[in-house]
Amino acid sequence: MALFSGDVLQGSIADAFGASGGVTVDLDPTFLGQVVLFVLLFLILRPLLFTPMLRLFDERDKRIEGAKNEARAMFAEADAMMGRYEEELVAARRAAGAERDKKRLEGQRQEQVILAKVRAETNAMVDEGRARIAKDAETIRKELGQTASALARDMASRVLGREV
C-alpha cells in the first residue's frame, strides 16, 4: 500500500478546504481580542515610538540635505575664491613683469652712463699718456741729440786712435 495514494490525497485536500473549495474562517473572541490589542498597541506606540521616529528620520534627512547644500555653497565659494586668486596672480605677474622691464631699462641707462663716464676717463688717460710719451720722447730726442755728437766724437776718437 502506498503512503500517498491519489484518492486519499484528494480527499484530505477536499476536507481541508470544504466541499465547495473555499476557506472557512471562524471569528471567535480571540481573533477579536487580537484585533483590539493590535489597534490599542498602535494607538499607544504611535505617539510614543512611530511619530518621534518619523520626526527623527525627517530631521536626519533635513540635516543631510542642509549639509549637502552647505557643501555645495562652500564648493561654489571655493571656486569663486580660486578664480579671484588666479586673476590676482595674473595681475601680480603682469605687474612684476612691468616692474622687471622698468628696472631692466633703468639698469641699462645706468650702464650706459657708467660706460660713457669710464670711456671718457679712459680716453682722457690715454690722451694724457700719449701726451706724456710724446713729451718724454721729445726730451729723450733732445738729450740724444746732445749726447749723440759727443758719443760720435768719442767713438771716432777710439776708432781712429786720436782726438777728432
C-alpha positions in Angstrom: 0.0 0.0 0.0 1.3 3.4 -0.9 1.6 6.1 1.6 0.0 8.7 -0.5 -2.5 7.3 -2.9 -4.2 9.6 -5.3 -7.6 9.1 -3.7 -6.5 9.7 -0.1 -4.6 12.9 -1.0 -7.5 14.4 -2.9 -9.9 13.5 -0.1 -7.8 15.2 2.6 -7.4 18.4 0.4 -11.1 18.5 -0.1 -11.7 18.1 3.6 -9.3 21.0 4.4 -11.0 23.4 2.0 -14.5 22.3 2.4 -16.7 20.7 -0.1 -17.1 23.9 -2.1 -13.4 24.6 -2.3 -13.5 27.8 -0.1 -11.7 28.5 3.2 -13.7 28.7 6.4 -12.7 31.4 8.9 -14.0 31.1 12.4 -14.5 34.5 14.1 -14.1 33.7 17.7 -13.4 36.1 20.7 -9.6 35.5 20.4 -9.5 36.9 16.9 -11.4 40.0 18.1 -9.1 40.3 21.1 -6.0 40.2 18.8 -7.5 42.9 16.6 -8.3 45.1 19.7 -4.8 44.6 21.1 -3.3 45.5 17.7 -5.3 48.7 17.5 -4.6 49.6 21.1 -0.9 48.9 20.7 -0.9 51.0 17.5 -2.6 53.9 19.3 -0.2 53.7 22.2 3.0 53.3 20.2 2.1 55.9 17.6 2.8 58.9 19.7 5.5 57.2 21.8 7.5 55.5 19.1 6.3 56.0 15.5 5.8 59.8 15.4 9.2 60.6 17.2 10.9 58.1 14.9 9.4 59.7 11.8 10.4 63.1 13.1 13.9 61.8 13.7 14.1 60.5 10.2 12.8 63.8 8.8 15.3 65.7 10.9 18.1 63.5 9.7 17.0 64.0 6.1 16.9 67.8 6.6 20.3 67.8 8.1 21.7 65.7 5.3 20.2 68.0 2.7 21.4 71.0 4.7 24.9 69.6 4.9 24.8 68.9 1.1 23.6 72.4 0.4 26.2 73.8 2.7 28.9 71.7 0.9 27.6 72.9 -2.5 27.8 76.5 -1.3 31.3 76.0 0.1 32.4 74.5 -3.2 30.9 77.4 -5.1 32.6 79.9 -2.8 35.9 78.0 -3.1 35.6 78.1 -6.9 34.9 81.8 -6.8 37.9 82.4 -4.4 40.1 80.3 -6.7 39.0 82.4 -9.7 39.8 85.6 -7.8 43.1 84.1 -6.7 44.1 83.2 -10.3 43.0 86.7 -11.5 45.1 88.4 -8.8 48.0 86.1 -9.6 47.9 87.0 -13.3 47.7 90.7 -12.4 50.6 90.3 -10.0 52.7 88.6 -12.7 51.9 91.4 -15.1 52.9 94.0 -12.6 56.1 92.1 -11.7 56.9 91.8 -15.4 56.3 95.5 -15.9 58.4 96.3 -12.8 61.2 94.0 -14.1 61.2 95.6 -17.5 61.3 99.1 -15.9 64.2 98.0 -13.7 66.0 96.5 -16.6 65.7 99.7 -18.6 66.9 101.7 -15.7 69.8 99.4 -15.3 70.7 99.7 -19.0 70.5 103.5 -18.7 72.8 103.5 -15.7 75.1 101.1 -17.5 75.3 103.4 -20.5 76.0 106.4 -18.2 78.7 104.5 -16.3 80.3 103.2 -19.6 80.3 106.7 -21.1 82.0 108.0 -18.0 84.6 105.2 -18.0 85.2 105.7 -21.7 85.7 109.4 -21.2 88.1 108.8 -18.3 89.9 106.1 -20.3 90.2 108.3 -23.3 91.5 111.1 -21.1 94.0 108.8 -19.6 95.1 107.5 -23.0 95.4 111.1 -24.3 97.3 112.1 -21.2 99.6 109.1 -21.6 100.2 109.9 -25.3 101.0 113.5 -24.5 103.4 112.4 -21.7 105.0 109.8 -24.0 105.4 112.4 -26.8 106.9 114.9 -24.3 109.2 112.2 -22.9 110.1 111.2 -26.4 110.9 114.8 -27.3 113.0 115.2 -24.2 114.9 112.0 -24.9 115.4 113.1 -28.5 116.9 116.4 -27.4 119.2 114.6 -24.9 120.1 112.1 -27.5 120.8 114.9 -30.0 123.2 116.5 -27.5 124.9 113.3 -26.4 124.9 111.8 -29.9 127.5 114.2 -31.2 129.7 113.7 -28.1 129.3 109.9 -28.4 130.1 110.1 -32.1 133.3 112.0 -31.4 134.2 109.6 -28.6 133.7 106.6 -30.9 135.6 108.2 -33.8 138.4 109.1 -31.4 138.6 105.5 -30.3 138.4 104.1 -33.8 140.9 106.5 -35.2 143.1 106.5 -32.1 143.2 110.2 -32.0 141.0 113.1 -31.0 138.6 114.4 -33.6 
